[in-house]
């Protein structure tokens, strides 16, 4: 069974950066599309960024384009989310998710992802 563990969250000032990691175990990550999602209080879970199995194709929410970068290292079974120029509205619990539906990264919808990590809190505040 695929297991996902996120790390790298924390408290950062506006304009700062964080790098989230999602480490997978149980299955090689090569077979999975991966997504990063976030859940803020009072809001619905939102797709932040998704990446294809090879890493050659990515998808970003408009709100994070140009600030966030998703990448994956299949040899390390790990996916990353580099977050720069963070804003208070980026505050949320961030989750990584995986699915063997290889096209899941296209819509980057949480409905298409079946395996989820436990989440990591990101707080952007001065």
C-alpha positions in Angstrom: 0.0 0.0 0.0 1.3 3.4 -0.9 2.1 5.7 2.0 2.8 9.4 1.7 4.5 11.6 4.4 4.7 15.4 4.0 7.3 17.5 5.7 8.7 21.0 5.5 5.8 23.1 6.7 6.2 25.8 9.3 5.8 29.5 10.1 7.2 32.0 7.6 7.0 35.7 7.1 5.3 37.1 4.0 7.7 37.1 1.1 9.5 34.1 2.5 10.0 30.6 1.1 9.4 27.0 2.1 10.1 23.7 0.5 7.7 20.9 1.1 8.6 17.3 0.6 6.4 14.3 0.1 8.1 11.0 0.7 6.5 7.8 -0.6 6.9 4.2 0.5 5.3 0.9 -0.4 5.3 1.4 -4.2 7.6 3.0 -6.7 6.4 6.5 -7.3 7.1 6.3 -11.0 3.6 4.9 -11.6 1.7 7.7 -9.9 0.6 11.2 -10.8 1.2 13.4 -7.8 -0.6 16.5 -6.6 -0.3 19.0 -3.9 -3.5 20.3 -2.4 -4.3 22.7 0.5 -7.1 23.2 2.9 -7.6 26.5 4.6 -10.2 27.2 7.4 -13.6 27.9 5.9 -12.5 27.0 2.4 -12.7 23.9 0.2 -9.7 21.8 -0.5 -7.9 23.3 -3.5 -5.5 21.9 -6.0 -2.2 23.8 -5.8 -0.1 21.9 -8.3 0.1 18.5 -10.0 2.8 16.7 -11.9 2.8 13.8 -14.4 4.5 10.4 -13.7 7.7 11.4 -15.5 7.7 15.0 -14.2 7.7 16.3 -17.7 4.3 18.0 -17.4 3.0 20.2 -14.6 -0.2 22.1 -13.7 -0.5 25.0 -11.3 -3.4 26.9 -9.8 -3.6 30.5 -11.1 -3.0 31.7 -7.5 0.4 30.2 -7.3 1.7 30.4 -10.8 5.2 32.0 -11.0 5.7 31.5 -7.2 5.5 27.7 -6.6 7.4 25.0 -8.4 6.5 21.3 -8.3 9.2 18.7 -9.0 9.8 15.0 -8.4 12.8 12.7 -7.9 11.5 9.2 -8.7 14.8 7.7 -7.7 14.3 9.1 -4.2 10.5 8.4 -4.3 9.9 12.0 -3.3 8.0 15.0 -4.7 8.7 18.6 -3.8 6.8 21.8 -3.7 9.1 24.9 -3.7 7.1 27.9 -2.5 8.5 31.4 -2.9 7.0 34.8 -2.3 4.6 33.4 0.2 1.5 35.4 1.0 -0.8 35.2 4.1 -3.5 33.7 1.8 -1.2 30.7 1.3 -1.8 29.7 4.9 -3.3 26.2 4.9 -2.6 22.6 5.6 -0.8 21.2 2.6 -1.4 17.6 1.5 0.3 15.5 -1.2 -1.7 12.9 -3.0 -1.1 10.2 -5.5 -3.0 8.2 -8.0 -2.3 5.6 -10.7 -4.6 7.5 -13.0 -1.8 9.0 -15.0 -4.0 11.8 -16.4 -5.0 12.9 -12.9 -2.5 15.7 -13.1 -4.3 17.4 -15.9 -7.4 18.6 -13.9 -5.5 18.5 -10.6 -8.8 17.7 -8.8 -8.7 16.1 -5.4 -11.5 13.8 -6.6 -9.1 12.1 -8.9 -6.5 11.2 -6.2 -6.9 8.2 -4.0 -3.8 8.1 -1.7 -3.2 11.0 0.7 -0.7 12.0 3.2 -1.5 13.4 6.7 -0.7 17.0 5.7 1.7 19.7 6.9 0.8 23.1 8.2 2.0 26.2 6.4 1.5 29.5 8.1 2.4 32.8 6.5 2.3 35.6 9.0 4.4 38.5 10.2 
